[in-house]
Amino acid sequence: MGNFIKVVVFSLVVIWLYVVFSANYIPPITPAPPPKEEVLDLSEMTMDDFLALGEKIYDGKGTCTLCHNPVMKRAPLLERTAVVAKERLKDPRYRGKAKTVKEYLYESLVDPSAYVAKGYGVTGTNDTVSPMPDVSKGAIGLNEVELWAVVAYMQKLAGVDITVEIPRGEAVAATEEKKEEKEEPARTPQAVLEKYGCSACHKMTEEGMDPGLGPDLSKIGAKRDKEYLRRAIVDPNAEITEGFSPMMPDTYKDQMTAGELELLVEYMAGQK
């Protein structure tokens, strides 16, 4: 009994010393505040500011450089798009409605299949369908102001005159209204696939078209279990399929709800 009491007393002394040491000698860790949504003051924004915004979106939220880069070569480079736009508007293969260069560049972001550069279309479509999603929707979801900022930046990249005007008035009001709208979670696997643009890079069904940008997932359930599939979505660079580059964004873990994630995992697990 005596030894037991000594052990208890010793333990209490050690705990007390640790508490005193922690309180007085270990600096407290203050967590960083959560990131705030960027507020755009367009009333005083200069063109230089607008171009800087376009570059930031181009390299970040817009995920343009994931495919449009000289290393992976999975999509055409965009440095000269504003230069060749006039030629593309006259091309018989062009199926869009744009009349000017800036309209064409905007259209290329929201309706990429209006014109598909030769060799970069979805496999089996004779370059009539682009693997690129509409970047104004789904996981990327650029608003009007962001879209025009990217267009202006693309003109700057090409070294041509910047014909885009900084959006004011109604365009800004529409952007603010859209920002206040809360998108409902997807309720079906098909809705999840559409919302996050999965088929832009992956073949998702046996009958579906193969963009060739990411691994064929039409029979993935026969090869991988749910644990692997879940990890591949939330941490896509943990294991890269042979023959493909680490180009899948790692942001889906923050964008998807838990329900959407499980719907997608269950769907892929059933693809056999």
ROMIKE-778799 format. One record per residue (C-alpha): residue in one letter; x, y, z. Coordinates in steps of 0.1 Angstrom, whole numbers, padded with zeros to 4 digits, always signed. Example, Ala and Ser with C-alpha at 12.3 -4.5 7.8 and 13.67 -1.06 7.14 Angstrom:
a+0123-0045+0078s+0137-0011+0071
***
This chain:
m+0000+0000+0000g+0029+0023+0008n+0044+0019-0026f+0011+0025-0043i+0007+0058-0024k+0042+0068-0034v+0034+0061-0071v+0002+0081-0069v+0019+0111-0053f+0048+0109-0077s+0024+0109-0107l+0005+0139-0093v+0037+0158-0089v+0048+0150-0124i+0014+0161-0138w+0016+0194-0118l+0051+0201-0130y+0040+0195-0166v+0010+0219-0162v+0032+0246-0147f+0058+0242-0174s+0032+0242-0202a+0015+0273-0189n+0047+0293-0184y+0073+0282-0208i+0055+0267-0239p+0042+0295-0262p+0005+0292-0270i-0004+0282-0306t-0030+0305-0320p-0047+0289-0351a-0048+0311-0382p-0083+0325-0390p-0102+0307-0418p-0096+0322-0452k-0120+0349-0462e-0136+0352-0496e-0119+0378-0517v-0139+0410-0519l-0136+0428-0552d-0139+0466-0552l-0145+0472-0589s-0154+0508-0584e-0117+0517-0580m-0101+0488-0598t-0076+0498-0624m-0068+0477-0655d-0035+0466-0640d-0055+0453-0610f-0080+0436-0633l-0052+0419-0652a-0036+0408-0619l-0070+0393-0609g-0072+0374-0642e-0037+0360-0638k-0045+0349-0603i-0076+0331-0615y-0058+0316-0645d-0031+0301-0623g-0054+0292-0594k-0092+0289-0591g-0096+0286-0629t-0072+0256-0630c-0062+0266-0665t-0026+0256-0661l-0035+0220-0651c-0041+0212-0687h-0028+0241-0707n+0009+0238-0701p+0039+0228-0721v+0048+0198-0699m+0017+0177-0699k+0006+0187-0734r-0030+0176-0727a-0045+0208-0740p-0034+0236-0764l-0013+0264-0750l-0032+0296-0746e-0005+0322-0751r-0016+0328-0787t-0053+0321-0785a-0061+0358-0787v-0039+0361-0818v-0055+0332-0837a-0091+0339-0826k-0099+0359-0858e-0089+0329-0879r-0109+0305-0858l-0140+0327-0861k-0138+0322-0899d-0130+0285-0897p-0158+0262-0911r-0154+0241-0880y-0164+0270-0857r-0199+0265-0843g-0202+0294-0819k-0219+0328-0819a-0190+0351-0811k-0183+0381-0834t-0152+0396-0818v-0120+0383-0803k-0130+0391-0767e-0164+0373-0773y-0146+0343-0787l-0123+0341-0757y-0152+0344-0733e-0171+0317-0753s-0141+0294-0752l-0144+0294-0714v-0182+0287-0712d-0187+0267-0744p-0154+0250-0752s-0169+0228-0778a-0178+0257-0800y-0143+0253-0815v-0119+0225-0807a-0083+0227-0817k-0072+0199-0839g-0059+0169-0820y-0074+0180-0786g-0109+0168-0788v-0125+0139-0769t-0114+0106-0784g-0138+0094-0812t-0154+0128-0818n-0132+0140-0847d-0124+0171-0826t-0160+0182-0823v-0163+0178-0785s-0139+0194-0760p-0129+0176-0728m-0128+0210-0711p-0159+0218-0689d-0178+0250-0688v-0157+0269-0661s-0187+0290-0651k-0203+0260-0636g-0195+0230-0613a-0165+0229-0591i-0147+0259-0608g-0177+0282-0610l-0162+0314-0622n-0186+0344-0621e-0189+0371-0648v-0163+0394-0633e-0138+0365-0630l-0145+0353-0666w-0138+0387-0681a-0107+0391-0660v-0093+0358-0675v-0103+0370-0710a-0084+0403-0704y-0054+0383-0691m-0054+0360-0721q-0053+0391-0744k-0023+0403-0723l-0006+0369-0727a-0009+0372-0765g+0004+0407-0766v-0027+0421-0783d-0048+0451-0775i-0069+0446-0744t-0105+0452-0755v-0122+0440-0723e-0137+0467-0701i-0138+0462-0663p-0174+0451-0655r-0195+0477-0637g-0231+0481-0628e-0254+0452-0639a-0226+0427-0643v-0214+0434-0608a-0249+0432-0594a-0254+0398-0612t-0222+0385-0597e-0231+0395-0562e-0266+0379-0566k-0250+0347-0578k-0226+0347-0549e-0254+0349-0525e-0271+0318-0540k-0263+0287-0521e-0259+0257-0544e-0278+0227-0532p-0258+0194-0527a-0260+0169-0555r-0285+0141-0547t-0276+0115-0573p-0243+0101-0587q-0251+0116-0621a-0256+0150-0605v-0222+0147-0587l-0205+0137-0619e-0219+0168-0637k-0214+0192-0608y-0177+0184-0605g-0170+0178-0642c-0156+0143-0638s-0162+0133-0674a-0141+0163-0686c-0110+0141-0678h-0123+0106-0672k-0143+0081-0691m-0170+0073-0666t-0192+0047-0683e-0184+0019-0708e-0204+0037-0735g-0191+0071-0726m-0165+0091-0745d-0129+0090-0734p-0113+0125-0730g-0079+0108-0724l-0068+0133-0698g-0073+0109-0668p-0076+0072-0662d-0106+0053-0676l-0130+0048-0647s-0157+0029-0665k-0147-0004-0648i-0128+0010-0618g-0149-0009-0593a-0135-0042-0605k-0100-0031-0598r-0102-0009-0567d-0120-0009-0534k-0139+0019-0518e-0111+0030-0495y-0088+0035-0525l-0115+0053-0545r-0122+0077-0515r-0085+0084-0511a-0082+0090-0549i-0108+0118-0547v-0096+0136-0515d-0059+0130-0520p-0055+0124-0557n-0017+0127-0558a-0012+0100-0531e-0009+0074-0559i-0006+0083-0596t-0018+0058-0622e+0010+0048-0645g+0011+0068-0677f-0007+0098-0663s+0006+0130-0647p-0004+0144-0613m-0029+0169-0627m-0061+0163-0607p-0069+0191-0583d-0067+0183-0546t-0096+0207-0537y-0125+0183-0540k-0122+0173-0503d-0131+0209-0495q-0157+0214-0522m-0177+0181-0519t-0201+0174-0491a-0197+0141-0473g-0229+0129-0490e-0216+0138-0524l-0183+0121-0518e-0200+0088-0507l-0224+0090-0537l-0194+0092-0560v-0175+0064-0542e-0205+0041-0543y-0211+0048-0579m-0175+0041-0589a-0174+0010-0568g-0203-0003-0588q-0186+0003-0621k-0176-0033-0629
***
